[in-house]
Amino acid sequence: MKNLLKLVLVTLAVGCGGTEMDQAEVQTETLATHESALVQCGLSCPSGYYVAGQNCSATCGSCAASPNQVVCNPIPTSGSINPCGSTCPSGWTRTSTTCNSSCWTCYSPSFTNSALCTK
């Protein structure tokens, strides 16, 4: 009887350990896919993010004729993104360019300051 009780307890302990690990893996995947946007001084974003907007902010210093702050969005695994500038993140394909008012200034409808990227 004691051996049967030990077997049941070991089975329960192993079963619980597997469940905890699976939950931890799910939490890690959820966090990785639900990162939020960053706003920071400068003109570039950290690895894993793309420049989604450019601003002039007094907290970042002077910006008479150019932006000094960026809005950085996480790079998704697929879909389409509209980064400021003419290039796409590595692994993405530029399908067109456009004038995006979030990317500093659109001087005219024919002015392009943003790429349309797909993956």
Secondary structure, 3 states (H helix, E strand, C coil): CHHHHHHHHHHHHHHHHHHHHHHHHHHHHHHHHCCCCEEEECCCCCCCEEEEEEECCHHHCCCCCCCCEEEEEECCCCCEECCECCCCCCCCEEEEEECCCCECCCCCCCCCCEEEEEC
